[in-house]
Amino acid sequence: MSEKIKTHIFLKITKKLKVFLPFFYSKVLKLPKQQMRCLSEFLEIGFHGDLYLKEIAFHCLSQAEQFIETGTNVGSTLHYVLKHFSSLKAYSCEPDKDAYEFALSKVKDFSNVNLFNQFSPDMLYEITKSDSSILEKDTVFWLDAHGYGYQWPLKDEIAFITHNFTRGYIFIDDFQVPELNCFKWDEYENQICSFEFIKTSMNKNLMFSLYYPSYTEKTSEYHPLTGWCLIEFGHPNFNFPATLESKIHKAII
Ligand SMILES: C[S@@+](CC[C@H](N)C(=O)[O-])C[C@H]1O[C@@H](n2cnc3c(N)ncnc32)[C@H](O)[C@@H]1O
């Protein structure tokens, strides 16, 4: 049997187990959500493979000094960003030990990355306490910490970032895109991941711009069309190149 067929069969079995095992663990063994986790597949592309989102994030990354991600999982986006922006300093955190160790093994050859096995509010607080210059650096944030039975930290992250950092580009994944229901979004404890949900956590004195995707084309081979938003603050002359302008929509708040 060829290597290709063996890999194909292996991936098919893994996919089936991923559906069956969590059901078995929760309904038969009655384990908490964190303990029934199967490691996700590592992808060689970041931002869940959405090519327009990737272009928009790359535009911001090309102007930034550091990348801060919350919720590393197995490190797909972190690895992808490091591969393309080798001079950026990167920080990321993941509370699940197995996912954290897997991600660590993927990024071990990059010297400019700091990966933490902890919750995101703790990471944000600790890295900025030990080095306050982080707060002054232009930063791309990829806020993607959610699920697996952990407490949802998005409001704490937004409050900390908008009250402490001087400028940045905050991308929030799994966000509800107004009037475009083709984008899926997340919901925890009956709270929709949306601007309505986070707006009370934002620094009231902050001047910011809010952007949403305006395309409806699914370009990812791996995931359904997934919503996101971008909150830009601290860049008075920020704009997008003409090639991206038609892919993004600035919200009137
Ligand atoms: C969708 S995955 C992240 C994918 C990754 N950012 C990427 O783009 O490749 C979400 C991850 O957030 C982690 N997570 C959940 N709650 C968290 C918290 N409070 N702090 C940090 N990470 C958290 C989960 O364990 C999970 O691995």
The ligand as a Tripos MOL2 file, in Angstrom:
@<TRIPOS>MOLECULE
LIG
   27    29     1     0     0
SMALL
NO_CHARGES

@<TRIPOS>ATOM
      1 C1         -9.8730   27.9150   18.0280 C.3       1 LIG1
      2 S1         -8.5780   27.3590   19.0620 S.3       1 LIG1
      3 C2         -7.2350   28.4510   18.6340 C.3       1 LIG1
      4 C3         -6.6680   28.3210   17.2350 C.3       1 LIG1
      5 C4         -5.4050   29.1110   17.0200 C.3       1 LIG1
      6 N1         -5.5270   30.4630   17.5270 N.3       1 LIG1
      7 C5         -5.0490   29.2060   15.5600 C.2       1 LIG1
      8 O1         -5.4710   30.1780   14.8930 O.co2     1 LIG1
      9 O2         -4.3420   28.3080   15.0580 O.co2     1 LIG1
     10 C6         -9.0330   27.9900   20.6250 C.3       1 LIG1
     11 C7         -8.0560   27.6360   21.7440 C.3       1 LIG1
     12 O3         -8.3090   28.5050   22.8530 O.3       1 LIG1
     13 C8         -7.9740   27.7960   24.0290 C.3       1 LIG1
     14 N2         -8.5950   28.4940   25.1710 N.ar      1 LIG1
     15 C9         -9.8420   28.3480   25.6730 C.ar      1 LIG1
     16 N3        -10.0090   29.1700   26.7180 N.ar      1 LIG1
     17 C10        -8.8490   29.8470   26.8960 C.ar      1 LIG1
     18 C11        -8.3930   30.8380   27.8260 C.ar      1 LIG1
     19 N4         -9.1880   31.2820   28.8000 N.pl3     1 LIG1
     20 N5         -7.1410   31.3240   27.6780 N.ar      1 LIG1
     21 C12        -6.3310   30.8810   26.6810 C.ar      1 LIG1
     22 N6         -6.6980   29.9350   25.7920 N.ar      1 LIG1
     23 C13        -7.9410   29.4310   25.8940 C.ar      1 LIG1
     24 C14        -8.5340   26.4280   23.7740 C.3       1 LIG1
     25 O4         -7.9320   25.4610   24.6240 O.3       1 LIG1
     26 C15        -8.2240   26.2340   22.2810 C.3       1 LIG1
     27 O5         -7.0410   25.5110   22.0800 O.3       1 LIG1
@<TRIPOS>BOND
     1     1     2 1
     2     2     3 1
     3     2    10 1
     4     3     4 1
     5     4     5 1
     6     5     6 1
     7     5     7 1
     8     7     8 2
     9     7     9 1
    10    10    11 1
    11    11    12 1
    12    11    26 1
    13    12    13 1
    14    13    14 1
    15    13    24 1
    16    14    15 ar
    17    14    23 ar
    18    15    16 ar
    19    16    17 ar
    20    17    18 ar
    21    17    23 ar
    22    18    19 1
    23    18    20 ar
    24    20    21 ar
    25    21    22 ar
    26    22    23 ar
    27    24    25 1
    28    24    26 1
    29    26    27 1
@<TRIPOS>SUBSTRUCTURE
     1 LIG1         1 GROUP 0 **** ****
